[in-house]
Amino acid sequence: MWSSIPDDELISVASQGRLSNRGVLEQQVRRMLGDPRSDALVGNFAAQLLYLRNLPATSPDGVFYPDWDDELRQSFRRETELFFESIMRGDRNIVDLLTADYTFVNERLARHYGIPNIYGAHFRRVTLGPALDHRRGLLGKGSFLAITWTQNFRTSPVKRGVWVLENILGTPPPEPPPNVPPLEDSSGGPGKTLTLRDQMTEHRKNPQCAGCHKIMDPIGFALENFDADGKWRTRQGGDGGTPINASVELYDGQRVNGPVELRQALLRYSPQFVRIFIEKMMTYALGRGVEYTDMPAIRSIVRDVAADDNRFSAIVLGIVRSAQFQMRVKAEKTAN
């Protein structure tokens, strides 16, 4: 929780053997979560969970995205850190990461998002009204939207779909088969230019590609109103471009149009989001990937935290109480 050494109080309680007492253990966990040093969970765990460490490598070309600079990149990261911290400090239901009707912006980020009357470099919490409903939760954050672009300066419905599958639904797609033909950035014949959506439709005609893409692509295309730099758009290619079509049918048969309806559709699977969140926090706590032998403990934590409204502290407590955490040992190095 602190990514540091224990303080005097924790050493004292541990040396007295009192951490085996369930009440004492819970008291210490809550004390540590309330300490400013638990900011390490934001800087380390949240950065790992939400891929914030990928932001430094994100750099859309200034010709295509003149509003992009390092200040915007840093603002994206800070917005997401403050948002995650608000869930942690408020001990909220972690599903609020998908639905919360507020975010944190400074003047630079507010201008990028189209939020009026925000001045200065200081970040402050703002409520997202109906006109900004698309910015609610993680799916509306510039950090997520910016790390899911492609090197040819456009959005990537595939990357966005994969991100949602891995981090919200907990169902990562398999690796693509070898020798898969690339997505063609070409015309559809003389005098005809294919939109990205048309290109992806052609791509899915390949039987090797269809199985995974019919799951990933609809999720990504529902988010196409967000440009590669996270800015809201209604047309692809500028004001004179093609109108964005964000209407899709998801793999489970739900029809959605745009990010707001996608978010609502994904809420049907909030138990999966809670499970994958717990898996990733268990990985962080243990310093290793979770194995099939860990799944009974994870399922037990999922059941327990559901009775406590999926609160952040309940997840931390469940992991700290688990045999996996309490009995973890450093792996022995084998001799050559």
C-alpha positions, -999 to +999 in steps of 0.1 A: +000+000+000+029+023+006+056+008-016+079+015+013+091+001+046+067-003+075+064+025+101+070+021+138+034+013+146+032-015+121+065-029+132+054-028+169+020-045+162+037-072+141+065-078+166+038-085+192+021-110+170-011-091+169-015-090+131-030-125+133-060-108+151-086-101+124-097-068+140-061-055+145-053-064+109-083-045+096-075-015+117-040-014+104-051-018+068-076+011+072-050+032+089-025+027+061-051+034+034-059+067+051-022+077+053-009+100+025+017+074+018-010+052+002-006+076-028+017+048-039-014+028-049-022+056-073+012+062-087+021+025-090-010+002-091-033+026-110-005+034-135-001-004-140-038-011-141-048+017-165-016+016-187-007+052-177+030+042-182+023+040-219+014+077-221+050+089-226+053+069-258+020+084-271+028+112-295+003+119-323+018+139-352+013+177-347+002+180-383-028+159-377-033+169-341-021+204-336-036+206-301-013+178-288+017+186-266+034+172-235+012+195-213-019+177-226-003+143-221+006+151-185-030+165-180-044+132-192-023+113-167-031+136-138-069+135-145-069+098-144-048+096-112-071+121-094-101+102-106-087+068-093-077+085-061-112+098-055-126+063-057-099+051-033-101+079-008-139+080-009-139+042-004-164+040-032-178+011-052-151+004-078-178+001-105-179+039-102-147+038-122-170+031-151-199+054-143-189+084-120-204+116-132-174+138-125-138+142-135-108+165-127-096+192-151-074+222-154-078+250-180-057+232-206-077+199-203-110+216-200-104+235-232-096+202-250-127+186-237-149+216-244-157+223-207-163+261-202-153+285-174-123+266-161-092+288-156-057+282-144-033+252-140-049+239-108-069+207-112-104+208-098-133+184-097-162+191-121-195+175-125-203+162-159-238+172-170-259+157-197-239+174-225-207+157-212-223+124-204-198+108-228-169+118-205-181+097-176-159+069-162-128+055-177-141+053-213-143+090-215-108+097-202-082+111-225-055+088-211-074+056-223-083+072-256-048+084-264-030+052-257-052+033-282-042+050-314-021+037-343+011+049-358-006+062-389-024+089-369-059+075-366-080+058-339-078+021-335-112+004-329-093-028-325-070-015-297-099+001-279-119-031-282-090-051-268-085-027-239-121-030-229-121-068-232-089-071-211-096-044-185-134-043-181-147-077-192-116-097-182-118-117-215-086-110-234-087-121-271-063-148-283-032-138-302-038-133-339-029-162-361+003-161-381+004-145-415-027-125-410-030-100-438-027-063-427-056-039-426-055-022-460-054+016-461-066+015-497-094+025-519-124+003-527-118+006-564-117+035-589-132+066-575-141+050-542-123+054-508-132+030-481-138+044-446-120+027-417-152+009-409-155-004-444-119-015-443-125-034-411-156-050-427-134-062-456-108-074-431-134-095-413-142-114-445-110-133-439-121-164-418-088-162-398-098-127-387-135-129-383-137-148-350-119-122-328-128-091-348-165-096-345-160-093-307-135-065-306-145-042-335-181-032-324-168-021-290-141+001-307-165+016-333-189+026-305-161+049-293-153+064-327-167+098-317-134+101-297-105+111-319-070+097-314-061+126-291-093+121-270-112+151-285-149+147-293-158+147-330-189+141-351-171+136-384-140+117-394-115+138-413-125+173-401-157+193-406-159+183-443-153+146-436-175+115-433-201+115-404-191+092-376-212+061-375-210+048-339-240+024-341-231-012-336-244-046-325-223-061-297-214-097-296-241-104-271-268-089-293-271-055-276-274-026-301-257+006-290-250+039-305-220+057-291-200+057-259-229+065-235-249+035-246-218+013-247-210+022-211-246+013-201-243-020-220-210-029-203-226-024-169-244-057-174-210-073-169-199-053-138-193-085-118-166-094-144-151-059-140-149-064-102-133-098-107-106-086-131-099-056-108-093-080-079-071-102-101-049-073-111-047-060-075-038-095-063-010-096-090+002-062-077+001-074-041+019-107-047+044-094-072+035-123-096+008-133-120-022-151-106-024-188-113-053-212-115-046-222-079-054-186-069-088-185-084-108-201-055-094-173-032-102-146-058-138-159-062-141-159-025-130-122-024-154-114-052-183-129-031-173-111+001-168-077-015-202-079-033-218-079+002-199-047+010-210-029-022-176-036-039-159-010-019-122-003-025-112-010+012-131-044+011-110-055-019-077-045-002-088-063+031-098-094+012-064-096-005-045-089+027-065-116+046-059-142+018-035-171+023-018-161-009-008-127+005-001-138+041+020-168+031+038-154+001+076-162-001+103-150-024+110-177-050+143-195-045+169-191-072+177-225-087+214-234-092+226-236-128 
